[in-house]
């Protein structure tokens, strides 16, 4: 029996190998069939999309043909009315001609009354003919009454047409007035809502201030503490509120502490440590002045703009330090400059460089602002035909309005006041416009450029707030790419495709080349939290490209 079973097993071995082979063949066939099915499904989907596009095209052709048929019907009705009026006029003209002919015959008979008195036969024939003419005229009159019983005289028709045209013009004028009033009403409602929000915000701030307010500090006590004494403190404190004075005081204290330090401890190689600060050990404090740091940062910006941003900004910054100070001192300068720009928030150059370096702001914001300032200076120089460096206040206002066409009048007035204009000043007063673009040795710009930067930040906040209101979502809600695209086009219809895709790319952190085209994205496709999208746009260079509602051309 065992031998028999072994023989049986040996006989079944080829069958087992064949079974494995058949199983593999079946699996390959199944995979091939699935691949064919997937290919057929993809082809069917493409065919479906093509058919949908063909259906849309046919629908558009149908709509176009329907509109053409409607237009042809309208033209046919107008031609019919035209020919009908021509026919009526022709019949009336024939009747007038016949009437004139009969009158002429009657007048000729009246001039020669004795011509018929001699022959009764002629009078009989004339009477018979007159009766026939009377019968014929009666028939024509009845025909005219039957044909033109419902026809109004041309004079009445023209008067009614003129009255109708006047009423139509009045109606169009009233519609235009109503549309203007409606727009003004909507603007007033928006202004009212913004005023209410500002009121609530100011009231909350007032409550918070009343709750946490303390007696106003005597800032004159800082005169003896700050290096430079009273004169320097007055320069630092000029035009600043208490919060800004606290920042100035902290910066002065921090600068003193920085100068006392000879070394900085290395932060190590942790993932949260920026690449240009990854170092173990002790790093020397180079102890530069604020002027030296500002000059280094300006040189870094110039080189960054010239190299067309081929590498990440932190890597570029460290490579720049290596090229400037050598590999041995690059890390020391990186730590020193980082501590300085982290401390001096009131310094514009350091504050903006720190924001870009730490990823809190895109470098395109700084570059675009510099381009705007350069364009504004170019426009002012062009307006200065005498090349004296002087402009009248009227010329300054004209240049500002042409360079910033979407700024409101109060914003333009703020810029002019920052440039030295006062309400009591005359438009003929001169201003040295070149002084509006000057910076001191520590990189601090004049009030004009500070106000321009402040307005840019406020306008960006207003733009993003308007975007949030248009979406109608809370910060923790999700927003899709099509909905964000639609909201951006609603609040800013003048956005071109390239700028719109740039905004969407910043919000969703996608390369522009990977963004789906309009109409191809799915509603449930790319989704992101609204707060994240707004934060990404806040870091980027976002600005309005045109008015929200396109004004009709006049």
PALO-678645 format. One line per 4 residues: their letters; for each residue x, y, z of C-alpha. Coordinates in steps of 0.02 Angstrom, whole numbers. Example, Ala and Ser with C-alpha at 12.3 -4.5 7.8 and 13.67 -1.06 7.14 Angstrom:
2
AS	615 -225 390 ~ 684 -53 357
//
This chain:
554
XXXX	0 0 0 ~ 142 121 44 ~ 228 83 -119 ~ 65 107 -209
XXXX	36 275 -126 ~ 214 330 -167 ~ 184 284 -349 ~ 25 383 -343
XXXX	116 536 -270 ~ 250 524 -404 ~ 115 515 -536 ~ 31 671 -464
XXXX	192 776 -458 ~ 181 829 -643 ~ -3 868 -615 ~ 44 982 -469
XXXX	175 1072 -575 ~ 48 1090 -714 ~ -79 1156 -589 ~ 46 1289 -531
XXXX	83 1335 -712 ~ -102 1347 -752 ~ -128 1453 -596 ~ 10 1574 -650
XXXX	-62 1582 -826 ~ -233 1621 -755 ~ -162 1756 -641 ~ -71 1834 -789
XXXX	-230 1830 -892 ~ -327 1909 -748 ~ -196 2047 -731 ~ -197 2074 -919
XXXX	-387 2083 -920 ~ -384 2207 -775 ~ -254 2313 -867 ~ -364 2308 -1023
XXXX	-516 2355 -917 ~ -422 2500 -837 ~ -365 2558 -1009 ~ -542 2542 -1076
XXXX	-610 2635 -923 ~ -485 2777 -949 ~ -528 2784 -1134 ~ -713 2786 -1092
XXXX	-684 2926 -967 ~ -591 3026 -1099 ~ -729 2990 -1223 ~ -856 3045 -1093
XXXX	-763 3209 -1065 ~ -752 3238 -1253 ~ -938 3202 -1270 ~ -977 3322 -1127
XXXX	-873 3456 -1211 ~ -962 3418 -1376 ~ -1131 3432 -1287 ~ -1079 3600 -1212
XXXX	-1023 3658 -1383 ~ -1187 3601 -1462 ~ -1284 3688 -1322 ~ -1188 3847 -1356
XXXX	-1225 3831 -1542 ~ -1408 3800 -1500 ~ -1414 3956 -1392 ~ -1326 4055 -1527
XXXX	-1449 3994 -1660 ~ -1597 4031 -1546 ~ -1535 4207 -1519 ~ -1510 4224 -1707
XXXX	-1687 4160 -1740 ~ -1755 4283 -1613 ~ -1660 4424 -1697 ~ -1723 4371 -1869
XXXX	-1902 4363 -1804 ~ -1883 4537 -1734 ~ -1815 4600 -1900 ~ -1957 4513 -1993
XXXX	-2086 4597 -1882 ~ -2005 4766 -1910 ~ -2002 4739 -2099 ~ -2184 4683 -2095
XXXX	-2235 4840 -2003 ~ -2132 4944 -2124 ~ -2215 4868 -2279 ~ -2387 4879 -2198
XXXX	-2363 5065 -2168 ~ -2301 5086 -2347 ~ -2457 5000 -2414 ~ -2570 5110 -2309
XXXX	-2479 5266 -2365 ~ -2496 5212 -2548 ~ -2684 5187 -2533 ~ -2705 5354 -2446
XXXX	-2602 5438 -2583 ~ -2710 5359 -2720 ~ -2868 5419 -2632 ~ -2797 5596 -2620
XXXX	-2752 5594 -2805 ~ -2928 5538 -2852 ~ -3003 5673 -2742 ~ -2895 5806 -2825
XXXX	-2946 5744 -2998 ~ -3132 5751 -2954 ~ -3112 5925 -2881 ~ -3025 5983 -3040
XXXX	-3167 5913 -3148 ~ -3298 5996 -3037 ~ -3207 6162 -3051 ~ -3200 6148 -3242
XXXX	-3388 6112 -3248 ~ -3422 6259 -3133 ~ -3324 6378 -3247 ~ -3431 6332 -3400
XXXX	-3610 6308 -3335 ~ -3694 6328 -3505 ~ -3600 6194 -3595 ~ -3726 6058 -3545
XXXX	-3885 6158 -3549 ~ -3909 6139 -3734 ~ -3906 5946 -3743 ~ -4016 5843 -3624
XXXX	-3939 5681 -3689 ~ -3770 5738 -3635 ~ -3839 5787 -3466 ~ -3920 5616 -3449
XXXX	-3759 5529 -3494 ~ -3663 5641 -3373 ~ -3789 5604 -3235 ~ -3774 5418 -3270
XXXX	-3584 5428 -3264 ~ -3591 5531 -3104 ~ -3703 5400 -3024 ~ -3583 5262 -3079
XXXX	-3437 5362 -3006 ~ -3536 5388 -2846 ~ -3572 5201 -2834 ~ -3390 5161 -2867
XXXX	-3330 5288 -2740 ~ -3454 5222 -2613 ~ -3385 5047 -2639 ~ -3207 5112 -2623
XXXX	-3256 5207 -2466 ~ -3332 5051 -2390 ~ -3176 4954 -2438 ~ -3065 5087 -2359
XXXX	-3170 5083 -2199 ~ -3160 4894 -2194 ~ -2971 4892 -2225 ~ -2921 5040 -2119
XXXX	-3051 5041 -1982 ~ -2920 4989 -1852 ~ -2778 5096 -1923 ~ -2730 5253 -1829
XXXX	-2671 5408 -1920 ~ -2485 5426 -1947 ~ -2482 5588 -1851 ~ -2559 5504 -1697
XXXX	-2443 5355 -1718 ~ -2288 5465 -1725 ~ -2347 5565 -1574 ~ -2376 5404 -1475
XXXX	-2208 5336 -1532 ~ -2120 5495 -1475 ~ -2211 5489 -1308 ~ -2161 5307 -1286
XXXX	-1980 5347 -1327 ~ -1977 5489 -1200 ~ -2052 5375 -1068 ~ -1924 5239 -1110
XXXX	-1781 5364 -1090 ~ -1853 5420 -924 ~ -1867 5238 -870 ~ -1685 5204 -919
XXXX	-1630 5360 -826 ~ -1727 5307 -672 ~ -1652 5132 -684 ~ -1476 5207 -690
XXXX	-1516 5320 -542 ~ -1587 5171 -448 ~ -1431 5068 -485 ~ -1317 5208 -423
XXXX	-1423 5229 -266 ~ -1420 5040 -239 ~ -1230 5036 -253 ~ -1215 5183 -135
XXXX	-1333 5095 -16 ~ -1226 4937 -21 ~ -1069 5039 7 ~ -1151 5127 152
XXXX	-1205 4959 224 ~ -1027 4895 210 ~ -963 5055 288 ~ -1092 5039 424
XXXX	-1042 4859 460 ~ -857 4904 462 ~ -897 5051 577 ~ -993 4935 692
XXXX	-847 4813 695 ~ -725 4955 731 ~ -841 5019 867 ~ -851 4847 948
XXXX	-663 4827 932 ~ -629 4999 1006 ~ -754 4966 1145 ~ -670 4800 1186
XXXX	-501 4886 1183 ~ -570 5023 1296 ~ -636 4894 1417 ~ -469 4803 1415
XXXX	-375 4966 1440 ~ -490 5018 1581 ~ -464 4849 1661 ~ -276 4841 1643
XXXX	-230 5025 1636 ~ -96 5088 1752 ~ -36 5265 1786 ~ 59 5339 1639
XXXX	245 5312 1665 ~ 365 5458 1679 ~ 474 5425 1527 ~ 590 5568 1572
XXXX	669 5451 1699 ~ 746 5355 1553 ~ 852 5505 1502 ~ 987 5463 1629
XXXX	984 5276 1588 ~ 997 5278 1398 ~ 1169 5304 1325 ~ 1179 5478 1250
XXXX	1076 5562 1385 ~ 927 5676 1363 ~ 960 5725 1182 ~ 969 5546 1118
XXXX	817 5493 1219 ~ 716 5636 1143 ~ 768 5578 969 ~ 720 5398 1009
XXXX	554 5443 1091 ~ 493 5569 962 ~ 321 5524 893 ~ 308 5355 984
XXXX	173 5291 1100 ~ 200 5200 1264 ~ 206 5027 1184 ~ 336 5083 1059
XXXX	435 5170 1197 ~ 440 5007 1294 ~ 511 4921 1137 ~ 641 5059 1120
XXXX	690 5043 1303 ~ 702 4854 1289 ~ 810 4871 1134 ~ 927 4992 1223
XXXX	941 4874 1371 ~ 963 4723 1256 ~ 1097 4812 1155 ~ 1195 4846 1315
XXXX	1181 4663 1365 ~ 1235 4607 1192 ~ 1391 4715 1200 ~ 1436 4639 1368
XXXX	1430 4463 1296 ~ 1593 4397 1221 ~ 1524 4229 1165 ~ 1360 4145 1119
XXXX	1321 3964 1162 ~ 1289 3855 1010 ~ 1111 3792 989 ~ 1158 3618 928
XXXX	1092 3521 779 ~ 909 3497 824 ~ 774 3491 690 ~ 696 3652 755
XXXX	863 3745 742 ~ 885 3844 578 ~ 1023 3778 466 ~ 1129 3935 482
XXXX	1131 3918 674 ~ 1168 3731 690 ~ 1329 3725 789 ~ 1395 3646 949
XXXX	1513 3744 1059 ~ 1552 3927 1092 ~ 1530 4061 958 ~ 1618 4229 965
XXXX	1515 4389 977 ~ 1581 4506 842 ~ 1501 4659 929 ~ 1460 4762 774
XXXX	1365 4926 778 ~ 1186 4940 717 ~ 1251 5032 565 ~ 1369 4888 522
XXXX	1228 4760 537 ~ 1111 4865 428 ~ 1245 4884 294 ~ 1277 4695 294
XXXX	1090 4660 276 ~ 1073 4785 134 ~ 1220 4704 43 ~ 1139 4534 69
XXXX	976 4597 -7 ~ 1069 4668 -158 ~ 1157 4503 -190 ~ 997 4405 -161
XXXX	901 4507 -290 ~ 1044 4492 -414 ~ 1055 4300 -402 ~ 869 4275 -445
XXXX	829 4173 -287 ~ 901 4006 -339 ~ 919 3936 -161 ~ 822 3949 1
XXXX	844 4111 94 ~ 926 4039 254 ~ 1051 3941 148 ~ 1087 4095 45
XXXX	1114 4199 203 ~ 1245 4080 272 ~ 1331 4063 102 ~ 1334 4253 90
XXXX	1419 4264 261 ~ 1546 4132 207 ~ 1586 4230 49 ~ 1600 4393 145
XXXX	1690 4342 306 ~ 1762 4172 263 ~ 1706 3999 321 ~ 1793 4018 490
XXXX	1696 4175 543 ~ 1532 4142 453 ~ 1451 4052 601 ~ 1504 4189 723
XXXX	1431 4323 612 ~ 1272 4220 587 ~ 1243 4210 776 ~ 1288 4393 801
XXXX	1174 4459 663 ~ 1033 4342 716 ~ 1038 4408 895 ~ 1037 4587 831
XXXX	891 4570 709 ~ 793 4470 839 ~ 815 4612 964 ~ 786 4770 861
XXXX	603 4759 809 ~ 589 4947 783 ~ 724 4946 649 ~ 638 4919 481
XXXX	784 4836 392 ~ 819 4715 534 ~ 636 4678 567 ~ 597 4635 385
XXXX	756 4532 365 ~ 715 4434 524 ~ 536 4401 464 ~ 598 4333 295
XXXX	741 4234 374 ~ 624 4146 497 ~ 493 4110 363 ~ 364 4230 435
XXXX	359 4331 275 ~ 399 4295 92 ~ 548 4387 21 ~ 439 4440 -126
XXXX	352 4561 -6 ~ 515 4656 24 ~ 565 4651 -159 ~ 394 4712 -220
XXXX	395 4854 -92 ~ 567 4910 -152 ~ 506 4904 -333 ~ 354 5008 -286
XXXX	464 5138 -200 ~ 581 5143 -351 ~ 432 5164 -470 ~ 362 5305 -362
XXXX	530 5395 -361 ~ 541 5373 -551 ~ 367 5449 -573 ~ 412 5598 -463
XXXX	575 5624 -557 ~ 479 5619 -721 ~ 356 5750 -655 ~ 505 5861 -605
XXXX	532 5937 -777 ~ 662 6061 -710 ~ 760 5923 -621 ~ 773 6032 -465
XXXX	714 5899 -343 ~ 557 6000 -305 ~ 372 5966 -336 ~ 216 6064 -294
XXXX	89 5984 -180 ~ -30 5968 -328 ~ 102 5876 -429 ~ 140 5764 -280
XXXX	-45 5722 -264 ~ -58 5685 -450 ~ 93 5568 -447 ~ 25 5475 -294
XXXX	-146 5452 -374 ~ -72 5389 -538 ~ 49 5269 -450 ~ -83 5206 -326
XXXX	-247 5219 -422 ~ -344 5110 -297 ~ -300 5208 -140 ~ -441 5310 -64
XXXX	-430 5499 -46 ~ -396 5488 141 ~ -250 5369 109 ~ -175 5490 -19
XXXX	-199 5632 106 ~ -109 5531 241 ~ 39 5506 125 ~ 43 5691 82
XXXX	36 5738 266 ~ 179 5618 299 ~ 272 5706 158 ~ 250 5877 240
XXXX	81 5938 177 ~ -42 6020 297 ~ -226 6065 270 ~ -179 6249 285
XXXX	-44 6232 152 ~ -67 6292 -26 ~ -56 6176 -177 ~ 83 6288 -242
XXXX	196 6248 -94 ~ 353 6154 -144 ~ 418 5993 -69 ~ 590 5914 -93
XXXX	530 5742 -148 ~ 703 5665 -138 ~ 701 5688 50 ~ 546 5576 57
XXXX	654 5425 9 ~ 803 5456 125 ~ 862 5337 262 ~ 975 5370 409
XXXX	1135 5273 439 ~ 1042 5142 541 ~ 917 5106 402 ~ 770 5203 476
XXXX	665 5280 336 ~ 572 5445 341 ~ 387 5453 395 ~ 330 5452 213
XXXX	400 5278 178 ~ 344 5217 349 ~ 166 5272 311 ~ 175 5188 139
XXXX	227 5023 221 ~ 95 5040 355 ~ -40 5069 224 ~ 18 4916 127
XXXX	0 4806 282 ~ -171 4879 322 ~ -232 4857 143 ~ -174 4676 144
XXXX	-269 4646 308 ~ -426 4726 234 ~ -408 4622 74 ~ -394 4459 171
XXXX	-537 4508 287 ~ -645 4543 134 ~ -594 4372 65 ~ -646 4288 227
XXXX	-813 4379 227 ~ -844 4328 46 ~ -810 4144 88 ~ -928 4155 237
XXXX	-828 4027 336 ~ -750 4021 509 ~ -562 4006 531 ~ -574 3822 580
XXXX	-680 3777 427 ~ -611 3695 271 ~ -604 3784 104 ~ -582 3706 -68
XXXX	-476 3773 -209 ~ -624 3811 -327 ~ -714 3906 -189 ~ -560 4009 -147
XXXX	-531 4045 -332 ~ -712 4103 -350 ~ -702 4214 -195 ~ -540 4296 -255
XXXX	-617 4334 -425 ~ -771 4405 -340 ~ -681 4528 -226 ~ -549 4570 -358
XXXX	-617 4543 -535 ~ -461 4624 -612 ~ -348 4480 -558 ~ -257 4407 -708
XXXX	-233 4219 -722 ~ -49 4221 -674 ~ -75 4324 -515 ~ -229 4221 -466
XXXX	-132 4058 -485 ~ 9 4135 -383 ~ -111 4175 -240 ~ -186 3999 -247
XXXX	-12 3923 -252 ~ 38 4020 -95 ~ -124 3976 -3 ~ -119 3788 -40
XXXX	73 3774 -45 ~ 69 3696 -219 ~ 184 3738 -364 ~ 93 3842 -493
XXXX	123 3706 -624 ~ 27 3578 -520 ~ -129 3684 -496 ~ -280 3614 -591
XXXX	-353 3725 -725 ~ -515 3817 -692 ~ -661 3700 -723 ~ -555 3542 -706
XXXX	-538 3541 -517 ~ -663 3442 -416 ~ -765 3520 -277 ~ -705 3388 -154
XXXX	-524 3396 -216 ~ -392 3506 -136 ~ -449 3560 38 ~ -360 3666 169
XXXX	-408 3749 332 ~ -458 3930 304 ~ -345 3994 443 ~ -194 3909 363
XXXX	-236 3980 192 ~ -255 4157 261 ~ -91 4141 358 ~ 1 4087 200
XXXX	-74 4234 103 ~ -29 4352 246 ~ 153 4300 226 ~ 149 4330 37
XXXX	139 4485 -71 ~ -50 4504 -89 ~ -127 4665 -151 ~ -283 4723 -243
XXXX	-271 4731 -433 ~ -430 4829 -466 ~ -596 4887 -395 ~ -717 4755 -333
XXXX	-856 4805 -455 ~ -810 4856 -632 ~ -885 5025 -669 ~ -984 5031 -833
XX	-894 5122 -973 ~ -968 5292 -1017
//
